[in-house]
């Protein structure tokens, strides 16, 4: 069956969080890209955006003194939809909107599930400084051995993938294989494994949020990374791509 045409609607940015409600000068932006499904042209459920709002708020609080603003991207539709890659196109629109609103500021794309795939796809935009992909949905290699998702757009960006080892929705091995390819073209790529955690990363949510905060502040504002993040970025495969996220990570770090 031919895919139905996408209804006429636009992507949008959620209200800004952080930097005193944009009363202060904005010097960096985090775009939160929610999850979704393989197909679907209906409007996304509000639950998907609400699911990433706690992380958006956490990042905004942590980066307020630096001039960070976070926005949750609201997609036009709920699915990836094959070659149309609607969430990736919405991410590209959001990046243009950030440039229009805030000018030449660095952006970190923070995606979960399908949104992580969109973030990785959109990383080639000149405004993108870094990408954080949480429990990313990534496709298997094609039957001919080719790869459906490129990695060259990641060159010059800091890239962190995080995946629960017990994720039954999005295969963690596929994110490892993607990270392997990315590391070959971009040494500033690393990947953390959250042992025994599932797709939602709820079991170690505090550690995951602390890791996300450390990576974002270090990437956007040139702060020193926590030692495990610095080690993961510097380590060759497979060590830097299978870095375990330690229980209690962030307890003694900045918040």
For each residue, the residues with C-beta under 8 A, 3 or more apart:
1:
2:
3: 41 81 82 84
4: 41
5: 41
6: 41 76 77 81 84 86
7: 41 43 76 77
8:
9: 43 76 77
10: 76
11: 73 74 75 76 90 93 94
12: 73 74
13: 16 31 71 72 73 74 94 97 98
14: 49 53 56 71 72 73 74
15: 71
16: 13 19 21 22 69 70 71
17: 56 57 60 69 70 71
18: 59 60 61 63 64 68 69 70
19: 16 22 23 24 25 26 60 63 64 67 68 69
20: 23 24 64
21: 16
22: 16 19 26 69
23: 19 20
24: 19 20 64 67
25: 19 67
26: 19 22 29 67 68 69 102 105
27: 66 67 68 105 221
28: 63 66 67 68 69 105 106 107 108 129 220 221
29: 26 68 69 70 71 98 102 105 106 107 108
30: 56 59 60 63 68 69 70 71 107 108 109 110 216 220
31: 13 70 71 73 91 94 95 98 107 108 109 110 119
32: 52 53 55 56 70 71 72 73 110 111 115
33: 52 73 87 91 109 110 111 112 115 116 118 119
34: 44 48 49 51 52 72 73 75 111 112 113 114 115
35: 48 51 112 113 114 115 137
36: 40 44 48 75 78 79 80 87 113 114 115
37: 40 78 79 80 114
38: 79 80 81 114
39: 79 80 81 82
40: 36 37 77 78 79 81
41: 3 4 5 6 7 77 78 79 81 86
42: 77 78
43: 7 9 76 77 78
44: 34 36 48 49 74 75 77 78
45: 48 78
46: 49 50
47: 50 51
48: 34 35 36 44 45 51 52 78
49: 14 34 44 46 52 53 72 74
50: 46 47 53
51: 34 35 47 48 112
52: 32 33 34 48 49 55 56 72 110 112 115
53: 14 32 49 50 56 57 72
54: 57 58 209
55: 32 52 58 59 110 209 212
56: 14 17 30 32 52 53 59 60 70 71 72 110
57: 17 53 54 60 61 70
58: 54 55 61 62 209 212 213
59: 18 30 55 56 62 63 68 70 110 212 213 216
60: 17 18 19 30 56 57 63 64 68 69 70
61: 18 57 58 64 255
62: 58 59 68 213 216 217 254 255
63: 18 19 28 30 59 60 66 67 68 70 216 217 220 221
64: 18 19 20 24 60 61 67 68
65:
66: 27 28 63 217 220 221
67: 19 24 25 26 27 28 63 64
68: 18 19 26 27 28 29 30 59 60 62 63 64 216 220 221
69: 16 17 18 19 22 26 28 29 30 60 102
70: 16 17 18 29 30 31 32 56 57 59 60 63
71: 13 14 15 16 17 29 30 31 32 56 94 98
72: 13 14 32 34 49 52 53 56
73: 11 12 13 14 31 32 33 34 90 91 94 115
74: 11 12 13 14 44 49
75: 11 34 36 44 78 86 87 90
76: 6 7 9 10 11 43 86 90
77: 6 7 9 40 41 42 43 44 81 86
78: 36 37 40 41 42 43 44 45 48 75
79: 36 37 38 39 40 41 86
80: 36 37 38 39 84 85 86 87 114 117 118 137
81: 3 6 38 39 40 41 77 84 85 86
82: 3 39 85
83:
84: 3 6 80 81 89
85: 80 81 82 88 89 118 121
86: 6 41 75 76 77 79 80 81 89 90
87: 33 36 75 80 90 91 114 115 117 118
88: 85 91 92 117 118 121 122
89: 84 85 86 92 93
90: 11 73 75 76 86 87 93 94 118
91: 31 33 73 87 88 94 95 109 111 118 119 121 122
92: 88 89 95 96 122 125
93: 11 89 90 96 97
94: 11 13 31 71 73 90 91 97 98
95: 31 91 92 98 99 107 122 125 127 128
96: 92 93 99 100 125
97: 13 93 94 100 101
98: 13 29 31 71 94 95 101 102 105 107 127
99: 95 96 102 103 104 127
100: 96 97
101: 97 98
102: 26 29 69 98 99 105
103: 99
104: 99 127
105: 26 27 28 29 98 102 127
106: 28 29 127 128 129 130 219 220
107: 28 29 30 31 95 98 125 127 128 129
108: 28 29 30 31 128 129 130 131 132 216 219 220
109: 30 31 33 91 119 122 123 128 130 131 132
110: 30 31 32 33 52 55 56 59 119 131 132 134 212 216
111: 32 33 34 91 114 115 116 117 118 119 120 131 132 133 134 136
112: 33 34 35 51 52 115 116 134 135
113: 34 35 36 116 117 134 135 136 137 169 170 199
114: 34 35 36 37 38 80 87 111 117 118 137
115: 32 33 34 35 36 52 73 87 111 112 118 119
116: 33 111 112 113 119 120 133 134 135 136 137 161
117: 80 87 88 111 113 114 120 121 133 136 137 138 149
118: 33 80 85 87 88 90 91 111 114 115 121 122
119: 31 33 91 109 110 111 115 116 122 123 131 132 133
120: 111 116 117 123 131 133 136 149 153 154 159 178
121: 85 88 91 117 118 149 150 153
122: 88 91 92 95 109 118 119 125 128 153
123: 109 119 120 128 131 153 154 157 159
124: 128 152 153 154
125: 92 95 96 107 122 128
126:
127: 95 98 99 104 105 106 107
128: 95 106 107 108 109 122 123 124 125 131 157
129: 28 106 107 108 157 158 219 220
130: 106 108 109 157 158 159 160 215 216 219 220
131: 108 109 110 111 119 120 123 128 154 157 158 159 160
132: 108 109 110 111 119 160 162 212 215 216
133: 111 116 117 119 120 136 159 160 161 162 175
134: 110 111 112 113 116 162 163 201 208 212
135: 112 113 116 162 163 164 167 169 170 199 200 201
136: 111 113 116 117 120 133 161 163 170 175 178
137: 35 80 113 114 116 117 169 170
138: 117 149 170 171 174 175 177 178
139: 148 149 174
140: 171 174
141: 145 146 147 148 177
142: 145 146 147 148
143:
144:
145: 141 142
146: 141 142
147: 141 142 150 151 181
148: 139 141 142
149: 117 120 121 138 139 178
150: 121 147 153
151: 147 154 178 181 182 184 185 186
152: 124 155 185
153: 120 121 122 123 124 150
154: 120 123 124 131 151 157 159 182 185 186 189
155: 152 185 186
156: 186
157: 123 128 129 130 131 154 186 188
158: 129 130 131 188 215 218 219 233
159: 120 123 130 131 133 154 179 182 186 188 189 190
160: 130 131 132 133 189 190 191 192 211 215 229 232
161: 116 133 136 175 178 179 189 190 191 192
162: 132 133 134 135 191 192 194 201 208 211 212 245
163: 134 135 136 167 170 172 175 176 191 192 193 194
164: 135 167 172 193 194 196 197 198 199 201 203
165: 172 193 194 195 196 197
166: 196 197 198
167: 135 163 164 170 171 172 197 198 199
168: 198 199
169: 113 135 137 198 199
170: 113 135 136 137 138 163 167 174 175 199
171: 138 140 167 174 175
172: 163 164 165 167 175 176 193
173: 176 177
174: 138 139 140 170 171 177 178
175: 133 136 138 161 163 170 171 172 178 179 191
176: 163 172 173 179 180 191 238 241 242
177: 138 141 173 174 180 181
178: 120 136 138 149 151 161 174 175 181 182
179: 159 161 175 176 182 183 189 190 191 241
180: 176 177 183 184 237 238 241
181: 147 151 177 178 184 185
182: 151 154 159 178 179 185 186 189
183: 179 180 186 187 189 237 240 241
184: 151 180 181
185: 151 152 154 155 181 182
186: 151 154 155 156 157 159 182 183 189
187: 183 233
188: 157 158 159 233
189: 154 159 160 161 179 182 183 186 233 240 241
190: 159 160 161 179 229 232 233 235 240 241 243
191: 160 161 162 163 175 176 179 232 240 241 242 243
192: 160 161 162 163 211 228 232 243 244 245
193: 163 164 165 172 242 243 244 245
194: 162 163 164 165 197 201 203 204 207 208 245
195: 165 244 245
196: 164 165 166 203
197: 164 165 166 167 194 201 202 203 204
198: 164 166 167 168 169 201 202 203
199: 113 135 164 167 168 169 170
200: 135
201: 134 135 162 164 194 197 198 204 205 208
202: 197 198 205
203: 164 194 196 197 198
204: 194 197 201 207 208 245 247
205: 201 202 208 209
206: 209 210 250
207: 194 204 210 211 245 246 247 248 249 250
208: 134 162 194 201 204 205 211 212 245
209: 54 55 58 205 206 212 213 250
210: 206 207 213 214 249 250 251 253 255
211: 160 162 192 207 208 214 215 226 229 245 249 250
212: 55 58 59 110 132 134 162 208 209 215 216
213: 58 59 62 209 210 216 217 250 254 255
214: 210 211 217 218 225 226 229 250 253 254
215: 130 132 158 160 211 212 218 219 225 229
216: 30 59 62 63 68 108 110 130 132 212 213 219 220
217: 62 63 66 213 214 220 221 223 254
218: 158 214 215 221 222 223 224 225 226 229
219: 106 108 129 130 158 215 216
220: 28 30 63 66 68 106 108 129 130 216 217
221: 27 28 63 66 68 217 218
222: 218
223: 217 218
224: 218 230
225: 214 215 218 229 230 233
226: 211 214 218 229 230 249 250 253
227: 230 231
228: 192 231 232 243 245 246 249
229: 160 190 211 214 215 218 225 226 232 233
230: 224 225 226 227 233 234
231: 227 228 234 235 240 243
232: 160 190 191 192 228 229 235 239 240 243
233: 158 187 188 189 190 225 229 230 240
234: 230 231 240
235: 190 231 232 239 240 243
236: 239 240
237: 180 183 240 241
238: 176 180 241 242
239: 232 235 236 242 243
240: 183 189 190 191 231 232 233 234 235 236 237 243
241: 176 179 180 183 189 190 191 237 238
242: 176 191 193 238 239
243: 190 191 192 193 228 231 232 235 239 240
244: 192 193 195
245: 162 192 193 194 195 204 207 208 211 228 249
246: 207 228 249
247: 204 207
248: 207 251
249: 207 210 211 226 228 245 246 253
250: 206 207 209 210 211 213 214 226 253 255
251: 210 248
252:
253: 210 214 226 249 250
254: 62 213 214 217
255: 61 62 210 213 250
